[in-house]
Amino acid sequence: MDNDLIHIKGMFKTNTDLVNKATAGICAEHWLLKPADSSNHLMWVAGHLVVSRGGILRLLGAEWTTPWDSLFARGAKVEMPERYPKVEEIRDAWDSASKQLLTALAAAPADALARPAPEGKSSFDGKVSGLVAFLAFHETYHVGQVSYLRKWLGYGQTVG
């Protein structure tokens, strides 16, 4: 593994654990509640995290897809509840993408990480490695939202 990614891998591992802890024990009906009309619910944020990890996997050359990617894409509007996958599908996809991501990061060749980031994508250094680091930052932002939603739903705080 590229030494620059050691800390990024640690961030993804920590985020995996935090999402698992933050979503533990939340009943399925609560995944679709929103603090305000213009807010996202837990289902959307968790699905967005899964889809984002899938994008990182594809960036690193792995195969990954779900039938519901478009529901959770950047800027996607909240849909009717019946359009969303079951909570178990989101959890299973999160677990699968999380395991694959740690493997993909460990095996990422230095020359692939040194390639220029795709046009229009945010990267801290203009390279794929900087894009992966940016996406770890992006994910951490959303992990905070998951933790907030847990507390707002009355399940207590995630850490502390």
Phi and psi in radians as a Rosetta constraint file:
Dihedral C 1 N 2 CA 2 C 2 CIRCULARHARMONIC -1.023 0.35
Dihedral N 2 CA 2 C 2 N 3 CIRCULARHARMONIC 2.279 0.35
Dihedral C 2 N 3 CA 3 C 3 CIRCULARHARMONIC -1.013 0.35
Dihedral N 3 CA 3 C 3 N 4 CIRCULARHARMONIC -0.511 0.35
Dihedral C 3 N 4 CA 4 C 4 CIRCULARHARMONIC -1.145 0.35
Dihedral N 4 CA 4 C 4 N 5 CIRCULARHARMONIC -0.382 0.35
Dihedral C 4 N 5 CA 5 C 5 CIRCULARHARMONIC -1.645 0.35
Dihedral N 5 CA 5 C 5 N 6 CIRCULARHARMONIC -0.080 0.35
Dihedral C 5 N 6 CA 6 C 6 CIRCULARHARMONIC -1.022 0.35
Dihedral N 6 CA 6 C 6 N 7 CIRCULARHARMONIC -0.816 0.35
Dihedral C 6 N 7 CA 7 C 7 CIRCULARHARMONIC -1.255 0.35
Dihedral N 7 CA 7 C 7 N 8 CIRCULARHARMONIC -0.605 0.35
Dihedral C 7 N 8 CA 8 C 8 CIRCULARHARMONIC -1.126 0.35
Dihedral N 8 CA 8 C 8 N 9 CIRCULARHARMONIC -0.750 0.35
Dihedral C 8 N 9 CA 9 C 9 CIRCULARHARMONIC -1.051 0.35
Dihedral N 9 CA 9 C 9 N 10 CIRCULARHARMONIC -0.698 0.35
Dihedral C 9 N 10 CA 10 C 10 CIRCULARHARMONIC -1.105 0.35
Dihedral N 10 CA 10 C 10 N 11 CIRCULARHARMONIC -0.657 0.35
Dihedral C 10 N 11 CA 11 C 11 CIRCULARHARMONIC -1.130 0.35
Dihedral N 11 CA 11 C 11 N 12 CIRCULARHARMONIC -0.773 0.35
Dihedral C 11 N 12 CA 12 C 12 CIRCULARHARMONIC -1.122 0.35
Dihedral N 12 CA 12 C 12 N 13 CIRCULARHARMONIC -0.680 0.35
Dihedral C 12 N 13 CA 13 C 13 CIRCULARHARMONIC -1.125 0.35
Dihedral N 13 CA 13 C 13 N 14 CIRCULARHARMONIC -0.780 0.35
Dihedral C 13 N 14 CA 14 C 14 CIRCULARHARMONIC -1.078 0.35
Dihedral N 14 CA 14 C 14 N 15 CIRCULARHARMONIC -0.762 0.35
Dihedral C 14 N 15 CA 15 C 15 CIRCULARHARMONIC -1.098 0.35
Dihedral N 15 CA 15 C 15 N 16 CIRCULARHARMONIC -0.663 0.35
Dihedral C 15 N 16 CA 16 C 16 CIRCULARHARMONIC -1.008 0.35
Dihedral N 16 CA 16 C 16 N 17 CIRCULARHARMONIC -0.870 0.35
Dihedral C 16 N 17 CA 17 C 17 CIRCULARHARMONIC -1.109 0.35
Dihedral N 17 CA 17 C 17 N 18 CIRCULARHARMONIC -0.705 0.35
Dihedral C 17 N 18 CA 18 C 18 CIRCULARHARMONIC -1.165 0.35
Dihedral N 18 CA 18 C 18 N 19 CIRCULARHARMONIC -0.729 0.35
Dihedral C 18 N 19 CA 19 C 19 CIRCULARHARMONIC -1.135 0.35
Dihedral N 19 CA 19 C 19 N 20 CIRCULARHARMONIC -0.745 0.35
Dihedral C 19 N 20 CA 20 C 20 CIRCULARHARMONIC -1.055 0.35
Dihedral N 20 CA 20 C 20 N 21 CIRCULARHARMONIC -0.758 0.35
Dihedral C 20 N 21 CA 21 C 21 CIRCULARHARMONIC -1.197 0.35
Dihedral N 21 CA 21 C 21 N 22 CIRCULARHARMONIC -0.735 0.35
Dihedral C 21 N 22 CA 22 C 22 CIRCULARHARMONIC -1.193 0.35
Dihedral N 22 CA 22 C 22 N 23 CIRCULARHARMONIC -0.508 0.35
Dihedral C 22 N 23 CA 23 C 23 CIRCULARHARMONIC -1.693 0.35
Dihedral N 23 CA 23 C 23 N 24 CIRCULARHARMONIC -0.121 0.35
Dihedral C 23 N 24 CA 24 C 24 CIRCULARHARMONIC -1.090 0.35
Dihedral N 24 CA 24 C 24 N 25 CIRCULARHARMONIC 2.290 0.35
Dihedral C 24 N 25 CA 25 C 25 CIRCULARHARMONIC 1.367 0.35
Dihedral N 25 CA 25 C 25 N 26 CIRCULARHARMONIC 0.040 0.35
Dihedral C 25 N 26 CA 26 C 26 CIRCULARHARMONIC -1.451 0.35
Dihedral N 26 CA 26 C 26 N 27 CIRCULARHARMONIC 2.152 0.35
Dihedral C 26 N 27 CA 27 C 27 CIRCULARHARMONIC -1.196 0.35
Dihedral N 27 CA 27 C 27 N 28 CIRCULARHARMONIC 2.640 0.35
Dihedral C 27 N 28 CA 28 C 28 CIRCULARHARMONIC -0.959 0.35
Dihedral N 28 CA 28 C 28 N 29 CIRCULARHARMONIC -0.680 0.35
Dihedral C 28 N 29 CA 29 C 29 CIRCULARHARMONIC -1.099 0.35
Dihedral N 29 CA 29 C 29 N 30 CIRCULARHARMONIC -0.555 0.35
Dihedral C 29 N 30 CA 30 C 30 CIRCULARHARMONIC -1.299 0.35
Dihedral N 30 CA 30 C 30 N 31 CIRCULARHARMONIC -0.349 0.35
Dihedral C 30 N 31 CA 31 C 31 CIRCULARHARMONIC -1.121 0.35
Dihedral N 31 CA 31 C 31 N 32 CIRCULARHARMONIC -0.311 0.35
Dihedral C 31 N 32 CA 32 C 32 CIRCULARHARMONIC -1.885 0.35
Dihedral N 32 CA 32 C 32 N 33 CIRCULARHARMONIC 0.120 0.35
Dihedral C 32 N 33 CA 33 C 33 CIRCULARHARMONIC -1.494 0.35
Dihedral N 33 CA 33 C 33 N 34 CIRCULARHARMONIC 2.536 0.35
Dihedral C 33 N 34 CA 34 C 34 CIRCULARHARMONIC -2.187 0.35
Dihedral N 34 CA 34 C 34 N 35 CIRCULARHARMONIC 2.452 0.35
Dihedral C 34 N 35 CA 35 C 35 CIRCULARHARMONIC -1.181 0.35
Dihedral N 35 CA 35 C 35 N 36 CIRCULARHARMONIC -0.393 0.35
Dihedral C 35 N 36 CA 36 C 36 CIRCULARHARMONIC -2.704 0.35
Dihedral N 36 CA 36 C 36 N 37 CIRCULARHARMONIC 2.795 0.35
Dihedral C 36 N 37 CA 37 C 37 CIRCULARHARMONIC -1.001 0.35
Dihedral N 37 CA 37 C 37 N 38 CIRCULARHARMONIC -0.594 0.35
Dihedral C 37 N 38 CA 38 C 38 CIRCULARHARMONIC -1.567 0.35
Dihedral N 38 CA 38 C 38 N 39 CIRCULARHARMONIC 0.073 0.35
Dihedral C 38 N 39 CA 39 C 39 CIRCULARHARMONIC -1.591 0.35
Dihedral N 39 CA 39 C 39 N 40 CIRCULARHARMONIC 2.821 0.35
Dihedral C 39 N 40 CA 40 C 40 CIRCULARHARMONIC -1.606 0.35
Dihedral N 40 CA 40 C 40 N 41 CIRCULARHARMONIC 2.642 0.35
Dihedral C 40 N 41 CA 41 C 41 CIRCULARHARMONIC -1.630 0.35
Dihedral N 41 CA 41 C 41 N 42 CIRCULARHARMONIC 3.009 0.35
Dihedral C 41 N 42 CA 42 C 42 CIRCULARHARMONIC -1.007 0.35
Dihedral N 42 CA 42 C 42 N 43 CIRCULARHARMONIC -0.690 0.35
Dihedral C 42 N 43 CA 43 C 43 CIRCULARHARMONIC -1.006 0.35
Dihedral N 43 CA 43 C 43 N 44 CIRCULARHARMONIC -0.792 0.35
Dihedral C 43 N 44 CA 44 C 44 CIRCULARHARMONIC -1.155 0.35
Dihedral N 44 CA 44 C 44 N 45 CIRCULARHARMONIC -0.806 0.35
Dihedral C 44 N 45 CA 45 C 45 CIRCULARHARMONIC -1.121 0.35
Dihedral N 45 CA 45 C 45 N 46 CIRCULARHARMONIC -0.780 0.35
Dihedral C 45 N 46 CA 46 C 46 CIRCULARHARMONIC -1.129 0.35
Dihedral N 46 CA 46 C 46 N 47 CIRCULARHARMONIC -0.737 0.35
Dihedral C 46 N 47 CA 47 C 47 CIRCULARHARMONIC -1.100 0.35
Dihedral N 47 CA 47 C 47 N 48 CIRCULARHARMONIC -0.682 0.35
Dihedral C 47 N 48 CA 48 C 48 CIRCULARHARMONIC -1.104 0.35
Dihedral N 48 CA 48 C 48 N 49 CIRCULARHARMONIC -0.696 0.35
Dihedral C 48 N 49 CA 49 C 49 CIRCULARHARMONIC -1.068 0.35
Dihedral N 49 CA 49 C 49 N 50 CIRCULARHARMONIC -0.766 0.35
Dihedral C 49 N 50 CA 50 C 50 CIRCULARHARMONIC -1.078 0.35
Dihedral N 50 CA 50 C 50 N 51 CIRCULARHARMONIC -0.867 0.35
Dihedral C 50 N 51 CA 51 C 51 CIRCULARHARMONIC -1.099 0.35
Dihedral N 51 CA 51 C 51 N 52 CIRCULARHARMONIC -0.660 0.35
Dihedral C 51 N 52 CA 52 C 52 CIRCULARHARMONIC -1.114 0.35
Dihedral N 52 CA 52 C 52 N 53 CIRCULARHARMONIC -0.742 0.35
Dihedral C 52 N 53 CA 53 C 53 CIRCULARHARMONIC -1.106 0.35
Dihedral N 53 CA 53 C 53 N 54 CIRCULARHARMONIC -0.655 0.35
Dihedral C 53 N 54 CA 54 C 54 CIRCULARHARMONIC -1.051 0.35
Dihedral N 54 CA 54 C 54 N 55 CIRCULARHARMONIC -0.690 0.35
Dihedral C 54 N 55 CA 55 C 55 CIRCULARHARMONIC -1.108 0.35
Dihedral N 55 CA 55 C 55 N 56 CIRCULARHARMONIC -0.667 0.35
Dihedral C 55 N 56 CA 56 C 56 CIRCULARHARMONIC -1.144 0.35
Dihedral N 56 CA 56 C 56 N 57 CIRCULARHARMONIC -0.738 0.35
Dihedral C 56 N 57 CA 57 C 57 CIRCULARHARMONIC -1.026 0.35
Dihedral N 57 CA 57 C 57 N 58 CIRCULARHARMONIC -0.808 0.35
Dihedral C 57 N 58 CA 58 C 58 CIRCULARHARMONIC -1.099 0.35
Dihedral N 58 CA 58 C 58 N 59 CIRCULARHARMONIC -0.701 0.35
Dihedral C 58 N 59 CA 59 C 59 CIRCULARHARMONIC -1.026 0.35
Dihedral N 59 CA 59 C 59 N 60 CIRCULARHARMONIC -0.619 0.35
Dihedral C 59 N 60 CA 60 C 60 CIRCULARHARMONIC -1.532 0.35
Dihedral N 60 CA 60 C 60 N 61 CIRCULARHARMONIC 0.097 0.35
Dihedral C 60 N 61 CA 61 C 61 CIRCULARHARMONIC 1.669 0.35
Dihedral N 61 CA 61 C 61 N 62 CIRCULARHARMONIC 0.102 0.35
Dihedral C 61 N 62 CA 62 C 62 CIRCULARHARMONIC -1.558 0.35
Dihedral N 62 CA 62 C 62 N 63 CIRCULARHARMONIC 2.752 0.35
Dihedral C 62 N 63 CA 63 C 63 CIRCULARHARMONIC -1.497 0.35
Dihedral N 63 CA 63 C 63 N 64 CIRCULARHARMONIC 2.294 0.35
Dihedral C 63 N 64 CA 64 C 64 CIRCULARHARMONIC -2.880 0.35
Dihedral N 64 CA 64 C 64 N 65 CIRCULARHARMONIC 2.318 0.35
Dihedral C 64 N 65 CA 65 C 65 CIRCULARHARMONIC -2.828 0.35
Dihedral N 65 CA 65 C 65 N 66 CIRCULARHARMONIC 2.787 0.35
Dihedral C 65 N 66 CA 66 C 66 CIRCULARHARMONIC -2.368 0.35
Dihedral N 66 CA 66 C 66 N 67 CIRCULARHARMONIC 2.788 0.35
Dihedral C 66 N 67 CA 67 C 67 CIRCULARHARMONIC -1.317 0.35
Dihedral N 67 CA 67 C 67 N 68 CIRCULARHARMONIC -0.126 0.35
Dihedral C 67 N 68 CA 68 C 68 CIRCULARHARMONIC -2.066 0.35
Dihedral N 68 CA 68 C 68 N 69 CIRCULARHARMONIC 0.388 0.35
Dihedral C 68 N 69 CA 69 C 69 CIRCULARHARMONIC -0.899 0.35
Dihedral N 69 CA 69 C 69 N 70 CIRCULARHARMONIC -0.795 0.35
Dihedral C 69 N 70 CA 70 C 70 CIRCULARHARMONIC -1.140 0.35
Dihedral N 70 CA 70 C 70 N 71 CIRCULARHARMONIC -0.424 0.35
Dihedral C 70 N 71 CA 71 C 71 CIRCULARHARMONIC -1.142 0.35
Dihedral N 71 CA 71 C 71 N 72 CIRCULARHARMONIC -0.433 0.35
Dihedral C 71 N 72 CA 72 C 72 CIRCULARHARMONIC -2.088 0.35
Dihedral N 72 CA 72 C 72 N 73 CIRCULARHARMONIC 0.233 0.35
Dihedral C 72 N 73 CA 73 C 73 CIRCULARHARMONIC -1.192 0.35
Dihedral N 73 CA 73 C 73 N 74 CIRCULARHARMONIC 2.773 0.35
Dihedral C 73 N 74 CA 74 C 74 CIRCULARHARMONIC -0.939 0.35
Dihedral N 74 CA 74 C 74 N 75 CIRCULARHARMONIC 2.235 0.35
Dihedral C 74 N 75 CA 75 C 75 CIRCULARHARMONIC 1.455 0.35
Dihedral N 75 CA 75 C 75 N 76 CIRCULARHARMONIC -0.052 0.35
Dihedral C 75 N 76 CA 76 C 76 CIRCULARHARMONIC -1.135 0.35
Dihedral N 76 CA 76 C 76 N 77 CIRCULARHARMONIC 2.403 0.35
Dihedral C 76 N 77 CA 77 C 77 CIRCULARHARMONIC -1.418 0.35
Dihedral N 77 CA 77 C 77 N 78 CIRCULARHARMONIC 2.663 0.35
Dihedral C 77 N 78 CA 78 C 78 CIRCULARHARMONIC -1.132 0.35
Dihedral N 78 CA 78 C 78 N 79 CIRCULARHARMONIC 2.321 0.35
Dihedral C 78 N 79 CA 79 C 79 CIRCULARHARMONIC -1.786 0.35
Dihedral N 79 CA 79 C 79 N 80 CIRCULARHARMONIC 3.099 0.35
Dihedral C 79 N 80 CA 80 C 80 CIRCULARHARMONIC -1.141 0.35
Dihedral N 80 CA 80 C 80 N 81 CIRCULARHARMONIC 2.532 0.35
Dihedral C 80 N 81 CA 81 C 81 CIRCULARHARMONIC -0.935 0.35
Dihedral N 81 CA 81 C 81 N 82 CIRCULARHARMONIC -0.645 0.35
Dihedral C 81 N 82 CA 82 C 82 CIRCULARHARMONIC -1.189 0.35
Dihedral N 82 CA 82 C 82 N 83 CIRCULARHARMONIC -0.257 0.35
Dihedral C 82 N 83 CA 83 C 83 CIRCULARHARMONIC -1.363 0.35
Dihedral N 83 CA 83 C 83 N 84 CIRCULARHARMONIC -0.340 0.35
Dihedral C 83 N 84 CA 84 C 84 CIRCULARHARMONIC -1.481 0.35
Dihedral N 84 CA 84 C 84 N 85 CIRCULARHARMONIC 2.668 0.35
Dihedral C 84 N 85 CA 85 C 85 CIRCULARHARMONIC -1.204 0.35
Dihedral N 85 CA 85 C 85 N 86 CIRCULARHARMONIC 2.930 0.35
Dihedral C 85 N 86 CA 86 C 86 CIRCULARHARMONIC -1.222 0.35
Dihedral N 86 CA 86 C 86 N 87 CIRCULARHARMONIC 2.698 0.35
Dihedral C 86 N 87 CA 87 C 87 CIRCULARHARMONIC -0.952 0.35
Dihedral N 87 CA 87 C 87 N 88 CIRCULARHARMONIC -0.719 0.35
Dihedral C 87 N 88 CA 88 C 88 CIRCULARHARMONIC -1.079 0.35
Dihedral N 88 CA 88 C 88 N 89 CIRCULARHARMONIC -0.626 0.35
Dihedral C 88 N 89 CA 89 C 89 CIRCULARHARMONIC -1.125 0.35
Dihedral N 89 CA 89 C 89 N 90 CIRCULARHARMONIC -0.748 0.35
Dihedral C 89 N 90 CA 90 C 90 CIRCULARHARMONIC -1.110 0.35
Dihedral N 90 CA 90 C 90 N 91 CIRCULARHARMONIC -0.805 0.35
Dihedral C 90 N 91 CA 91 C 91 CIRCULARHARMONIC -1.069 0.35
Dihedral N 91 CA 91 C 91 N 92 CIRCULARHARMONIC -0.798 0.35
Dihedral C 91 N 92 CA 92 C 92 CIRCULARHARMONIC -1.099 0.35
Dihedral N 92 CA 92 C 92 N 93 CIRCULARHARMONIC -0.740 0.35
Dihedral C 92 N 93 CA 93 C 93 CIRCULARHARMONIC -1.145 0.35
Dihedral N 93 CA 93 C 93 N 94 CIRCULARHARMONIC -0.665 0.35
Dihedral C 93 N 94 CA 94 C 94 CIRCULARHARMONIC -1.092 0.35
Dihedral N 94 CA 94 C 94 N 95 CIRCULARHARMONIC -0.820 0.35
Dihedral C 94 N 95 CA 95 C 95 CIRCULARHARMONIC -1.064 0.35
Dihedral N 95 CA 95 C 95 N 96 CIRCULARHARMONIC -0.799 0.35
Dihedral C 95 N 96 CA 96 C 96 CIRCULARHARMONIC -1.117 0.35
Dihedral N 96 CA 96 C 96 N 97 CIRCULARHARMONIC -0.856 0.35
Dihedral C 96 N 97 CA 97 C 97 CIRCULARHARMONIC -1.106 0.35
Dihedral N 97 CA 97 C 97 N 98 CIRCULARHARMONIC -0.632 0.35
Dihedral C 97 N 98 CA 98 C 98 CIRCULARHARMONIC -1.124 0.35
Dihedral N 98 CA 98 C 98 N 99 CIRCULARHARMONIC -0.809 0.35
Dihedral C 98 N 99 CA 99 C 99 CIRCULARHARMONIC -1.119 0.35
Dihedral N 99 CA 99 C 99 N 100 CIRCULARHARMONIC -0.798 0.35
Dihedral C 99 N 100 CA 100 C 100 CIRCULARHARMONIC -1.079 0.35
Dihedral N 100 CA 100 C 100 N 101 CIRCULARHARMONIC -0.676 0.35
Dihedral C 100 N 101 CA 101 C 101 CIRCULARHARMONIC -1.118 0.35
Dihedral N 101 CA 101 C 101 N 102 CIRCULARHARMONIC -0.794 0.35
Dihedral C 101 N 102 CA 102 C 102 CIRCULARHARMONIC -1.081 0.35
Dihedral N 102 CA 102 C 102 N 103 CIRCULARHARMONIC -0.673 0.35
Dihedral C 102 N 103 CA 103 C 103 CIRCULARHARMONIC -1.155 0.35
Dihedral N 103 CA 103 C 103 N 104 CIRCULARHARMONIC -0.803 0.35
Dihedral C 103 N 104 CA 104 C 104 CIRCULARHARMONIC -1.107 0.35
Dihedral N 104 CA 104 C 104 N 105 CIRCULARHARMONIC -0.686 0.35
Dihedral C 104 N 105 CA 105 C 105 CIRCULARHARMONIC -1.143 0.35
Dihedral N 105 CA 105 C 105 N 106 CIRCULARHARMONIC -0.707 0.35
Dihedral C 105 N 106 CA 106 C 106 CIRCULARHARMONIC -1.148 0.35
Dihedral N 106 CA 106 C 106 N 107 CIRCULARHARMONIC -0.528 0.35
Dihedral C 106 N 107 CA 107 C 107 CIRCULARHARMONIC -1.742 0.35
Dihedral N 107 CA 107 C 107 N 108 CIRCULARHARMONIC -0.010 0.35
Dihedral C 107 N 108 CA 108 C 108 CIRCULARHARMONIC -1.105 0.35
Dihedral N 108 CA 108 C 108 N 109 CIRCULARHARMONIC 2.099 0.35
Dihedral C 108 N 109 CA 109 C 109 CIRCULARHARMONIC -1.227 0.35
Dihedral N 109 CA 109 C 109 N 110 CIRCULARHARMONIC 2.484 0.35
Dihedral C 109 N 110 CA 110 C 110 CIRCULARHARMONIC -0.999 0.35
Dihedral N 110 CA 110 C 110 N 111 CIRCULARHARMONIC -0.659 0.35
Dihedral C 110 N 111 CA 111 C 111 CIRCULARHARMONIC -1.181 0.35
Dihedral N 111 CA 111 C 111 N 112 CIRCULARHARMONIC -0.583 0.35
Dihedral C 111 N 112 CA 112 C 112 CIRCULARHARMONIC -1.209 0.35
Dihedral N 112 CA 112 C 112 N 113 CIRCULARHARMONIC -0.676 0.35
Dihedral C 112 N 113 CA 113 C 113 CIRCULARHARMONIC -1.220 0.35
Dihedral N 113 CA 113 C 113 N 114 CIRCULARHARMONIC -0.450 0.35
Dihedral C 113 N 114 CA 114 C 114 CIRCULARHARMONIC -1.469 0.35
Dihedral N 114 CA 114 C 114 N 115 CIRCULARHARMONIC -0.159 0.35
Dihedral C 114 N 115 CA 115 C 115 CIRCULARHARMONIC -1.094 0.35
Dihedral N 115 CA 115 C 115 N 116 CIRCULARHARMONIC 2.683 0.35
Dihedral C 115 N 116 CA 116 C 116 CIRCULARHARMONIC -1.095 0.35
Dihedral N 116 CA 116 C 116 N 117 CIRCULARHARMONIC 2.501 0.35
Dihedral C 116 N 117 CA 117 C 117 CIRCULARHARMONIC -1.132 0.35
Dihedral N 117 CA 117 C 117 N 118 CIRCULARHARMONIC 2.591 0.35
Dihedral C 117 N 118 CA 118 C 118 CIRCULARHARMONIC -0.978 0.35
Dihedral N 118 CA 118 C 118 N 119 CIRCULARHARMONIC 2.551 0.35
Dihedral C 118 N 119 CA 119 C 119 CIRCULARHARMONIC -0.918 0.35
Dihedral N 119 CA 119 C 119 N 120 CIRCULARHARMONIC 2.311 0.35
Dihedral C 119 N 120 CA 120 C 120 CIRCULARHARMONIC 1.459 0.35
Dihedral N 120 CA 120 C 120 N 121 CIRCULARHARMONIC -0.010 0.35
Dihedral C 120 N 121 CA 121 C 121 CIRCULARHARMONIC -1.691 0.35
Dihedral N 121 CA 121 C 121 N 122 CIRCULARHARMONIC 2.461 0.35
Dihedral C 121 N 122 CA 122 C 122 CIRCULARHARMONIC -1.286 0.35
Dihedral N 122 CA 122 C 122 N 123 CIRCULARHARMONIC 2.287 0.35
Dihedral C 122 N 123 CA 123 C 123 CIRCULARHARMONIC -2.523 0.35
Dihedral N 123 CA 123 C 123 N 124 CIRCULARHARMONIC 2.407 0.35
Dihedral C 123 N 124 CA 124 C 124 CIRCULARHARMONIC -1.185 0.35
Dihedral N 124 CA 124 C 124 N 125 CIRCULARHARMONIC -0.431 0.35
Dihedral C 124 N 125 CA 125 C 125 CIRCULARHARMONIC -2.317 0.35
Dihedral N 125 CA 125 C 125 N 126 CIRCULARHARMONIC 0.153 0.35
Dihedral C 125 N 126 CA 126 C 126 CIRCULARHARMONIC 1.451 0.35
Dihedral N 126 CA 126 C 126 N 127 CIRCULARHARMONIC -0.052 0.35
Dihedral C 126 N 127 CA 127 C 127 CIRCULARHARMONIC -1.911 0.35
Dihedral N 127 CA 127 C 127 N 128 CIRCULARHARMONIC 2.937 0.35
Dihedral C 127 N 128 CA 128 C 128 CIRCULARHARMONIC -1.018 0.35
Dihedral N 128 CA 128 C 128 N 129 CIRCULARHARMONIC -0.695 0.35
Dihedral C 128 N 129 CA 129 C 129 CIRCULARHARMONIC -1.058 0.35
Dihedral N 129 CA 129 C 129 N 130 CIRCULARHARMONIC -0.677 0.35
Dihedral C 129 N 130 CA 130 C 130 CIRCULARHARMONIC -1.228 0.35
Dihedral N 130 CA 130 C 130 N 131 CIRCULARHARMONIC -0.528 0.35
Dihedral C 130 N 131 CA 131 C 131 CIRCULARHARMONIC -1.213 0.35
Dihedral N 131 CA 131 C 131 N 132 CIRCULARHARMONIC -0.733 0.35
Dihedral C 131 N 132 CA 132 C 132 CIRCULARHARMONIC -1.074 0.35
Dihedral N 132 CA 132 C 132 N 133 CIRCULARHARMONIC -0.727 0.35
Dihedral C 132 N 133 CA 133 C 133 CIRCULARHARMONIC -1.116 0.35
Dihedral N 133 CA 133 C 133 N 134 CIRCULARHARMONIC -0.743 0.35
Dihedral C 133 N 134 CA 134 C 134 CIRCULARHARMONIC -1.067 0.35
Dihedral N 134 CA 134 C 134 N 135 CIRCULARHARMONIC -0.711 0.35
Dihedral C 134 N 135 CA 135 C 135 CIRCULARHARMONIC -1.197 0.35
Dihedral N 135 CA 135 C 135 N 136 CIRCULARHARMONIC -0.492 0.35
Dihedral C 135 N 136 CA 136 C 136 CIRCULARHARMONIC -1.154 0.35
Dihedral N 136 CA 136 C 136 N 137 CIRCULARHARMONIC -0.719 0.35
Dihedral C 136 N 137 CA 137 C 137 CIRCULARHARMONIC -1.093 0.35
Dihedral N 137 CA 137 C 137 N 138 CIRCULARHARMONIC -0.824 0.35
Dihedral C 137 N 138 CA 138 C 138 CIRCULARHARMONIC -0.986 0.35
Dihedral N 138 CA 138 C 138 N 139 CIRCULARHARMONIC -0.795 0.35
Dihedral C 138 N 139 CA 139 C 139 CIRCULARHARMONIC -1.098 0.35
Dihedral N 139 CA 139 C 139 N 140 CIRCULARHARMONIC -0.736 0.35
Dihedral C 139 N 140 CA 140 C 140 CIRCULARHARMONIC -1.075 0.35
Dihedral N 140 CA 140 C 140 N 141 CIRCULARHARMONIC -0.652 0.35
Dihedral C 140 N 141 CA 141 C 141 CIRCULARHARMONIC -0.984 0.35
Dihedral N 141 CA 141 C 141 N 142 CIRCULARHARMONIC -0.834 0.35
Dihedral C 141 N 142 CA 142 C 142 CIRCULARHARMONIC -1.264 0.35
Dihedral N 142 CA 142 C 142 N 143 CIRCULARHARMONIC -0.511 0.35
Dihedral C 142 N 143 CA 143 C 143 CIRCULARHARMONIC -1.081 0.35
Dihedral N 143 CA 143 C 143 N 144 CIRCULARHARMONIC -0.664 0.35
Dihedral C 143 N 144 CA 144 C 144 CIRCULARHARMONIC -1.067 0.35
Dihedral N 144 CA 144 C 144 N 145 CIRCULARHARMONIC -0.676 0.35
Dihedral C 144 N 145 CA 145 C 145 CIRCULARHARMONIC -1.128 0.35
Dihedral N 145 CA 145 C 145 N 146 CIRCULARHARMONIC -0.722 0.35
Dihedral C 145 N 146 CA 146 C 146 CIRCULARHARMONIC -1.064 0.35
Dihedral N 146 CA 146 C 146 N 147 CIRCULARHARMONIC -0.757 0.35
Dihedral C 146 N 147 CA 147 C 147 CIRCULARHARMONIC -1.131 0.35
Dihedral N 147 CA 147 C 147 N 148 CIRCULARHARMONIC -0.712 0.35
Dihedral C 147 N 148 CA 148 C 148 CIRCULARHARMONIC -1.068 0.35
Dihedral N 148 CA 148 C 148 N 149 CIRCULARHARMONIC -0.814 0.35
Dihedral C 148 N 149 CA 149 C 149 CIRCULARHARMONIC -1.076 0.35
Dihedral N 149 CA 149 C 149 N 150 CIRCULARHARMONIC -0.671 0.35
Dihedral C 149 N 150 CA 150 C 150 CIRCULARHARMONIC -0.993 0.35
Dihedral N 150 CA 150 C 150 N 151 CIRCULARHARMONIC -0.848 0.35
Dihedral C 150 N 151 CA 151 C 151 CIRCULARHARMONIC -1.186 0.35
Dihedral N 151 CA 151 C 151 N 152 CIRCULARHARMONIC -0.738 0.35
Dihedral C 151 N 152 CA 152 C 152 CIRCULARHARMONIC -1.049 0.35
Dihedral N 152 CA 152 C 152 N 153 CIRCULARHARMONIC -0.627 0.35
Dihedral C 152 N 153 CA 153 C 153 CIRCULARHARMONIC -1.304 0.35
Dihedral N 153 CA 153 C 153 N 154 CIRCULARHARMONIC -0.131 0.35
Dihedral C 153 N 154 CA 154 C 154 CIRCULARHARMONIC 1.649 0.35
Dihedral N 154 CA 154 C 154 N 155 CIRCULARHARMONIC 0.291 0.35
Dihedral C 154 N 155 CA 155 C 155 CIRCULARHARMONIC -1.697 0.35
Dihedral N 155 CA 155 C 155 N 156 CIRCULARHARMONIC 0.075 0.35
Dihedral C 155 N 156 CA 156 C 156 CIRCULARHARMONIC 1.528 0.35
Dihedral N 156 CA 156 C 156 N 157 CIRCULARHARMONIC 3.067 0.35
Dihedral C 156 N 157 CA 157 C 157 CIRCULARHARMONIC -1.433 0.35
Dihedral N 157 CA 157 C 157 N 158 CIRCULARHARMONIC 2.763 0.35
Dihedral C 157 N 158 CA 158 C 158 CIRCULARHARMONIC -1.395 0.35
Dihedral N 158 CA 158 C 158 N 159 CIRCULARHARMONIC -0.760 0.35
Dihedral C 158 N 159 CA 159 C 159 CIRCULARHARMONIC -2.299 0.35
Dihedral N 159 CA 159 C 159 N 160 CIRCULARHARMONIC 2.784 0.35
